[in-house]
Amino acid sequence: MVEVTVQLTSTMSDSVREIANKQFEGSLPAVLNAALELYLNIQTRKRQQLKKVVQQIRQEVEALGGIDEEDLEHRIKEYRRTKYSKPL
């Protein structure tokens, strides 16, 4: 178990206390635990959705004949050069 100290604005603190009283029998740790679990679930769903999109793209690329390895390396290098080059 890890103990965490959180400083909240008075508005946020009031909201958290109200949620704790209405939904979690006054337990502030239960509110924070539920919030963290919700956040982690949302992140997991986002990752799963991204994996689906990547798989769809891979399938479409494969259906169109795939990507030449040399061409891919060239395009990655060109992208990085233009994306990360510093303006003069």
C-alpha positions as CSV (number, residue, x, y, z in Angstrom):
1,M,0.0,0.0,0.0
2,V,1.2,3.5,-0.8
3,E,0.1,6.6,1.1
4,V,-0.5,9.7,-1.0
5,T,-1.0,13.3,0.1
6,V,-3.0,15.5,-2.3
7,Q,-3.5,19.2,-2.2
8,L,-6.7,20.4,-3.9
9,T,-8.2,23.8,-4.5
10,S,-11.1,24.6,-2.2
11,T,-13.6,24.1,-5.0
12,M,-12.1,20.7,-6.0
13,S,-11.9,19.7,-2.3
14,D,-15.6,20.6,-1.8
15,S,-16.5,18.5,-4.9
16,V,-14.5,15.5,-3.8
17,R,-16.0,15.6,-0.3
18,E,-19.5,15.8,-1.7
19,I,-18.8,12.8,-4.0
20,A,-17.3,11.0,-1.0
21,N,-20.3,11.6,1.2
22,K,-22.9,10.8,-1.5
23,Q,-21.2,7.8,-3.2
24,F,-18.5,6.4,-1.0
25,E,-19.8,6.6,2.6
26,G,-17.5,9.6,3.3
27,S,-14.3,7.8,2.3
28,L,-11.9,10.2,0.5
29,P,-9.4,7.4,-0.3
30,A,-12.2,5.4,-2.0
31,V,-13.0,8.4,-4.2
32,L,-9.4,8.8,-5.2
33,N,-9.0,5.1,-5.8
34,A,-12.1,5.1,-8.0
35,A,-10.9,8.1,-9.9
36,L,-7.5,6.4,-10.6
37,E,-9.1,3.2,-11.6
38,L,-11.4,5.1,-14.0
39,Y,-8.4,7.0,-15.5
40,L,-6.5,3.7,-16.0
41,N,-9.5,2.1,-17.7
42,I,-9.8,5.1,-20.0
43,Q,-6.1,4.8,-20.9
44,T,-6.4,1.1,-21.5
45,R,-9.4,1.7,-23.9
46,K,-7.4,4.3,-25.7
47,R,-4.5,1.9,-26.2
48,Q,-6.9,-0.8,-27.4
49,Q,-8.5,1.6,-29.9
50,L,-5.1,2.7,-31.2
51,K,-4.1,-1.0,-31.7
52,K,-7.3,-1.5,-33.7
53,V,-6.6,1.5,-35.9
54,V,-3.0,0.4,-36.4
55,Q,-4.2,-3.1,-37.4
56,Q,-6.7,-1.7,-39.8
57,I,-3.9,0.4,-41.4
58,R,-1.6,-2.6,-41.7
59,Q,-4.4,-4.6,-43.3
60,E,-5.1,-1.8,-45.8
61,V,-1.4,-1.4,-46.6
62,E,-1.0,-5.2,-47.1
63,A,-4.0,-5.3,-49.4
64,L,-2.4,-2.6,-51.5
65,G,0.8,-4.6,-51.9
66,G,2.7,-3.7,-48.7
67,I,5.6,-1.3,-48.2
68,D,9.1,-1.6,-49.6
69,E,11.6,-1.7,-46.7
70,E,14.1,0.7,-48.3
71,D,11.3,3.1,-49.2
72,L,10.0,3.0,-45.7
73,E,13.4,3.7,-44.2
74,H,13.9,6.6,-46.6
75,R,10.5,8.1,-45.7
76,I,11.1,7.8,-42.0
77,K,14.5,9.5,-42.3
78,E,13.0,12.3,-44.4
79,Y,10.1,12.8,-42.0
80,R,12.5,13.0,-39.1
81,R,14.7,15.4,-40.9
82,T,11.9,17.8,-41.8
83,K,10.0,17.3,-38.5
84,Y,12.9,17.8,-36.2
85,S,15.1,20.2,-38.1
86,K,15.5,23.5,-36.4
87,P,14.3,26.6,-38.3
88,L,17.0,29.1,-39.3
